[in-house]
Amino acid sequence: MASSEVEVKPSEVKPFQVERQMGQEANKQKTVKRSWKESKKMWAIAGPAILVSVSQFSIGFVTVAFAGHLGELQLAAVTVTTNVIEGFVFGIMVIAMLIYVVSGYFPDSWTGLSLLAFKSLWGFVKLSLASAVMLCLELWYFTAIILMVGYLKNPTLAVDAISICMNLQLWTSMVTLGFNAAVSLRVSNELGAGRPKAARFSIVVAVLTSLAVGIIFMAIILATKHDFPKLFTDKPKVIKEASKLGYFLAATIFLNSILPVLHGVAVGAGWQFYVGLINIVCYYLFGIPAGALLGFKFKLRVEGIWSGMLVGTVLQTTILLFVMLRASWRKEAVQAEERLRTWGGPTPNQTPENSLESSAGS
């Protein structure tokens, strides 16, 4: 019986390989072009947010830096009072922004109060309260750590050292908060428009961009481990104590270049309540108790307390990454469309470009 197999000549294989390579190159160029387009959208949102956040925080940052050169006690005192005053001023600023919005400067956004404003209000309130709780739990976590350090022996030196590092860490966080706002808006917009694949792609671009910025900050801290405390003090003891925390600061900056972006994704997808619960478990049931145990029981002092904080941060980052990798973004887009219908917003036009059907398998 004659063999049905046809021998493939080398001259026939080569064109196929060339065609496959051309296809791979075209896909690569398409991905790069798409990434650049998404990056421009993200920076258009994140850029102004970063500028505002960094500008506001830099006032207290510079104040603490000047106070640190006056003395150890002054540095500790100014750090605590500055945090309180900044929180108070932030509350006033929010109220001022509310007055500005409803005063008529944005006629398309505010057309006056009507009964429609109370339609499905409870669903909106739940999401808003969950977002507020999630943010507060994050901020209170760092406050609790500074309070714990205050109970160590020689607390002035310990508070000075961790205050220097926390001020630098919070300053870098102002940058990642810009990505938090950007990815929150991008994800909510894409899900509301019925484009789950685009929402997922926005997450990837935002996480990688924020991570790249975090790596740069981390490298700067590691390269200046013995020098960055000098921005805040000229006391050798404080400089030495803060320098010991350089690796902890670098690790925290790295992790916090990812975590705020994941929080932004959670806000955009409407997961605030669940992330708030994850916050409580990771930070307050694991992080703070672990820090207290290492810092006080095992006599590791500031390093032990900060290690406990990192335990909570790593745990929360791991859980959120797992949740988002396992999430069905098509299902999230359907839920976003249902919210739009419930709250009276426009639903997406089901065209080939933005229909959920065209995103099957997301």
HUNOR-V495457 format. One record per residue. N is the residue number from 0. RES is the residue in three letters. SS is DSSP state (H for helix, E for strand, - for the rest). PHI is phi in degrees with one decimal (999 if undefined). PSI is psi in whole degrees, -180 to 180 (NA if undefined). Layout:
n: <N	N>
res: <RES	RES>
ss: <SS	SS>
phi: <PHI	PHI>
psi: <PSI	PSI>
This chain:
n: <0	1	2	3	4	5	6	7	8	9	10	11	12	13	14	15	16	17	18	19	20	21	22	23	24	25	26	27	28	29	30	31	32	33	34	35	36	37	38	39	40	41	42	43	44	45	46	47	48	49	50	51	52	53	54	55	56	57	58	59	60	61	62	63	64	65	66	67	68	69	70	71	72	73	74	75	76	77	78	79	80	81	82	83	84	85	86	87	88	89	90	91	92	93	94	95	96	97	98	99	100	101	102	103	104	105	106	107	108	109	110	111	112	113	114	115	116	117	118	119	120	121	122	123	124	125	126	127	128	129	130	131	132	133	134	135	136	137	138	139	140	141	142	143	144	145	146	147	148	149	150	151	152	153	154	155	156	157	158	159	160	161	162	163	164	165	166	167	168	169	170	171	172	173	174	175	176	177	178	179	180	181	182	183	184	185	186	187	188	189	190	191	192	193	194	195	196	197	198	199	200	201	202	203	204	205	206	207	208	209	210	211	212	213	214	215	216	217	218	219	220	221	222	223	224	225	226	227	228	229	230	231	232	233	234	235	236	237	238	239	240	241	242	243	244	245	246	247	248	249	250	251	252	253	254	255	256	257	258	259	260	261	262	263	264	265	266	267	268	269	270	271	272	273	274	275	276	277	278	279	280	281	282	283	284	285	286	287	288	289	290	291	292	293	294	295	296	297	298	299	300	301	302	303	304	305	306	307	308	309	310	311	312	313	314	315	316	317	318	319	320	321	322	323	324	325	326	327	328	329	330	331	332	333	334	335	336	337	338	339	340	341	342	343	344	345	346	347	348	349	350	351	352	353	354	355	356	357	358	359	360	361>
res: <MET	ALA	SER	SER	GLU	VAL	GLU	VAL	LYS	PRO	SER	GLU	VAL	LYS	PRO	PHE	GLN	VAL	GLU	ARG	GLN	MET	GLY	GLN	GLU	ALA	ASN	LYS	GLN	LYS	THR	VAL	LYS	ARG	SER	TRP	LYS	GLU	SER	LYS	LYS	MET	TRP	ALA	ILE	ALA	GLY	PRO	ALA	ILE	LEU	VAL	SER	VAL	SER	GLN	PHE	SER	ILE	GLY	PHE	VAL	THR	VAL	ALA	PHE	ALA	GLY	HIS	LEU	GLY	GLU	LEU	GLN	LEU	ALA	ALA	VAL	THR	VAL	THR	THR	ASN	VAL	ILE	GLU	GLY	PHE	VAL	PHE	GLY	ILE	MET	VAL	ILE	ALA	MET	LEU	ILE	TYR	VAL	VAL	SER	GLY	TYR	PHE	PRO	ASP	SER	TRP	THR	GLY	LEU	SER	LEU	LEU	ALA	PHE	LYS	SER	LEU	TRP	GLY	PHE	VAL	LYS	LEU	SER	LEU	ALA	SER	ALA	VAL	MET	LEU	CYS	LEU	GLU	LEU	TRP	TYR	PHE	THR	ALA	ILE	ILE	LEU	MET	VAL	GLY	TYR	LEU	LYS	ASN	PRO	THR	LEU	ALA	VAL	ASP	ALA	ILE	SER	ILE	CYS	MET	ASN	LEU	GLN	LEU	TRP	THR	SER	MET	VAL	THR	LEU	GLY	PHE	ASN	ALA	ALA	VAL	SER	LEU	ARG	VAL	SER	ASN	GLU	LEU	GLY	ALA	GLY	ARG	PRO	LYS	ALA	ALA	ARG	PHE	SER	ILE	VAL	VAL	ALA	VAL	LEU	THR	SER	LEU	ALA	VAL	GLY	ILE	ILE	PHE	MET	ALA	ILE	ILE	LEU	ALA	THR	LYS	HIS	ASP	PHE	PRO	LYS	LEU	PHE	THR	ASP	LYS	PRO	LYS	VAL	ILE	LYS	GLU	ALA	SER	LYS	LEU	GLY	TYR	PHE	LEU	ALA	ALA	THR	ILE	PHE	LEU	ASN	SER	ILE	LEU	PRO	VAL	LEU	HIS	GLY	VAL	ALA	VAL	GLY	ALA	GLY	TRP	GLN	PHE	TYR	VAL	GLY	LEU	ILE	ASN	ILE	VAL	CYS	TYR	TYR	LEU	PHE	GLY	ILE	PRO	ALA	GLY	ALA	LEU	LEU	GLY	PHE	LYS	PHE	LYS	LEU	ARG	VAL	GLU	GLY	ILE	TRP	SER	GLY	MET	LEU	VAL	GLY	THR	VAL	LEU	GLN	THR	THR	ILE	LEU	LEU	PHE	VAL	MET	LEU	ARG	ALA	SER	TRP	ARG	LYS	GLU	ALA	VAL	GLN	ALA	GLU	GLU	ARG	LEU	ARG	THR	TRP	GLY	GLY	PRO	THR	PRO	ASN	GLN	THR	PRO	GLU	ASN	SER	LEU	GLU	SER	SER	ALA	GLY	SER>
ss: <-	-	-	-	-	-	-	-	-	H	H	H	H	H	H	H	H	H	H	H	H	H	H	H	H	H	H	H	H	H	H	H	H	H	H	H	H	H	H	H	H	H	H	H	H	H	H	H	H	H	H	H	H	H	H	H	H	H	H	H	H	H	H	H	H	H	H	H	-	-	-	H	H	H	H	H	H	H	H	H	H	H	H	H	H	H	H	H	H	H	H	H	H	H	H	H	H	H	H	H	H	H	H	H	H	-	-	-	-	-	-	-	-	-	H	H	H	H	-	-	H	H	H	H	H	H	H	H	H	H	H	H	H	H	H	H	H	H	H	H	H	H	H	H	H	H	H	H	H	-	-	-	-	-	H	H	H	H	H	H	H	H	H	H	H	H	H	H	H	H	H	H	H	H	H	H	H	H	H	H	H	H	H	H	H	H	H	H	H	H	H	H	-	-	-	H	H	H	H	H	H	H	H	H	H	H	H	H	H	H	H	H	H	H	H	H	H	H	H	H	H	H	H	-	-	-	-	H	H	H	H	-	-	-	-	H	H	H	H	H	H	H	H	H	-	H	H	H	H	H	H	H	H	H	H	H	H	H	H	H	H	H	H	H	H	H	H	H	H	-	-	H	H	H	H	H	H	H	H	H	H	H	H	H	H	H	H	H	H	H	H	H	H	H	H	H	H	-	-	-	H	H	H	H	H	H	H	H	H	H	H	H	H	H	H	H	H	H	H	H	H	H	H	H	H	H	-	-	H	H	H	H	H	H	H	H	H	H	H	H	H	H	-	-	-	-	-	-	-	-	-	-	-	-	-	-	H	H	H	-	-	->
phi: <999	-70.6	-73.0	-88.7	-73.9	-109.2	-71.1	-91.8	-80.2	-58.1	-68.2	-87.4	-74.2	-58.7	-59.7	-66.1	-64.3	-63.3	-64.1	-66.4	-63.4	-64.4	-65.0	-64.7	-65.0	-64.8	-64.7	-64.1	-64.7	-65.5	-65.4	-62.4	-64.2	-66.7	-64.3	-63.4	-65.5	-67.6	-62.5	-63.8	-62.6	-66.7	-67.6	-62.3	-92.9	-70.3	-55.5	-61.1	-63.6	-64.5	-59.7	-66.2	-63.1	-64.3	-63.0	-66.7	-70.9	-64.6	-61.3	-67.7	-59.6	-68.1	-60.3	-63.8	-61.9	-68.7	-64.2	-62.4	-82.2	-83.5	164.0	-65.7	-64.8	-63.1	-63.1	-63.9	-66.7	-65.7	-60.2	-67.7	-66.5	-62.8	-61.9	-67.0	-64.0	-62.8	-64.0	-65.2	-63.6	-61.6	-62.7	-63.2	-63.2	-62.4	-63.7	-61.8	-64.5	-62.2	-61.4	-63.9	-68.1	-85.7	-82.7	109.4	-75.9	-125.7	-62.8	-75.6	-93.3	-131.8	-107.6	106.4	-80.5	-143.2	-65.9	-63.7	-65.6	-97.1	-71.7	51.6	-66.7	-63.2	-61.9	-67.9	-63.8	-61.3	-65.2	-66.8	-64.2	-63.3	-64.3	-64.0	-63.8	-60.3	-68.2	-63.2	-60.8	-66.5	-69.2	-66.2	-60.8	-68.1	-63.0	-63.0	-66.2	-63.5	-64.1	-63.7	-62.5	-63.8	-93.6	-75.5	-68.1	53.4	-65.7	-60.5	-64.8	-65.6	-65.9	-58.9	-63.4	-74.0	-66.3	-59.9	-67.5	-66.8	-63.9	-66.4	-64.0	-67.4	-63.2	-66.9	-65.9	-61.8	-71.9	-68.3	-66.0	-64.2	-68.8	-58.7	-65.6	-66.3	-70.0	-60.2	-69.0	-63.8	-65.6	-64.4	-64.8	-69.4	-66.6	-65.6	-86.8	77.7	-123.8	-64.2	-64.2	-66.2	-62.8	-64.4	-66.4	-61.5	-63.0	-60.8	-63.8	-65.1	-63.8	-65.8	-66.5	-64.3	-64.4	-62.1	-64.5	-62.7	-65.4	-63.3	-61.5	-61.3	-63.4	-64.0	-63.3	-65.7	-73.0	-117.0	-54.4	-96.0	-116.2	-61.6	-63.1	-67.9	-65.4	-110.0	-156.9	-118.1	-85.0	-55.8	-64.3	-68.2	-59.8	-65.1	-66.3	-69.6	-63.5	-62.1	-92.0	-58.0	-67.7	-65.2	-63.6	-62.4	-64.6	-65.9	-62.0	-61.4	-65.6	-79.0	-83.5	-103.2	-59.7	-60.8	-66.6	-64.5	-63.7	-62.9	-62.0	-61.2	-65.5	-64.0	-93.5	81.5	-100.7	-56.7	-62.6	-68.4	-68.3	-60.6	-65.6	-62.2	-57.4	-60.8	-64.5	-71.0	-83.9	-96.5	-99.8	-119.4	-61.5	-66.5	-59.7	-64.9	-64.0	-64.1	-63.4	-70.5	-74.2	-102.7	-69.6	-95.1	58.7	-89.5	55.7	-61.6	-60.5	-68.4	-62.5	-68.8	-61.0	-61.7	-60.4	-65.9	-59.3	-63.6	-67.3	-62.3	-62.6	-66.8	-60.6	-62.6	-63.9	-65.4	-61.2	-62.2	-61.1	-73.7	-70.2	-90.7	-70.1	-95.1	-71.4	-64.1	-64.3	-63.4	-66.9	-63.1	-64.9	-63.5	-66.4	-65.3	-64.4	-61.9	-65.5	-66.1	-92.3	82.7	-85.1	-71.6	-91.5	-67.3	-72.6	-82.6	-102.8	-57.6	-78.4	-124.6	-74.7	-65.5	-62.4	-73.8	-108.1	-56.8	93.0	-74.9>
psi: <131	141	137	-7	141	126	130	120	150	-32	-22	-26	-40	-48	-34	-42	-40	-42	-40	-41	-39	-39	-41	-40	-40	-41	-39	-44	-37	-41	-43	-44	-41	-40	-41	-41	-43	-38	-40	-41	-42	-45	-29	-28	-46	-36	-57	-38	-41	-43	-46	-48	-47	-41	-44	-46	-29	-24	-52	-35	-48	-38	-46	-39	-42	-41	-34	-28	-7	-33	166	-45	-40	-39	-46	-43	-46	-35	-46	-50	-35	-41	-40	-48	-42	-38	-40	-46	-38	-41	-42	-40	-40	-43	-42	-39	-39	-45	-40	-40	-43	-1	-5	1	-16	77	-29	-26	-28	109	12	160	134	173	-22	-23	-22	3	126	39	-34	-39	-40	-41	-40	-44	-40	-45	-40	-39	-43	-44	-42	-43	-43	-42	-36	-47	-41	-27	-47	-36	-42	-36	-43	-38	-40	-41	-32	-17	2	164	146	59	-29	-47	-43	-44	-40	-47	-49	-26	-40	-48	-41	-36	-42	-42	-43	-34	-44	-30	-26	-31	-47	-25	-28	-41	-32	-49	-39	-48	-32	-46	-43	-45	-45	-39	-46	-40	-41	-28	0	34	77	-36	-40	-37	-45	-39	-37	-39	-45	-47	-44	-45	-46	-39	-48	-37	-41	-42	-41	-38	-38	-47	-42	-43	-38	-43	-45	-36	-25	31	-35	0	-32	-30	-22	-15	-27	-20	158	14	120	-39	-43	-41	-45	-43	-42	-34	-33	-25	6	-44	-37	-41	-43	-43	-39	-43	-41	-50	-38	0	-14	-47	-46	-33	-41	-36	-39	-39	-43	-41	-44	-31	-6	30	21	-42	-45	-39	-34	-41	-42	-38	-50	-47	-50	-43	-49	-20	-20	-54	-57	-47	-39	-40	-43	-42	-47	-39	-40	-49	-45	8	32	-2	-135	-40	-39	-43	-43	-34	-41	-40	-42	-34	-47	-40	-45	-43	-45	-42	-43	-45	-46	-40	-43	-45	-44	-31	-31	-6	146	102	-24	-43	-40	-36	-38	-44	-37	-40	-36	-38	-40	-42	-41	-41	6	15	165	135	156	145	129	80	167	-26	-35	9	152	-31	-35	-10	25	138	-2	NA>
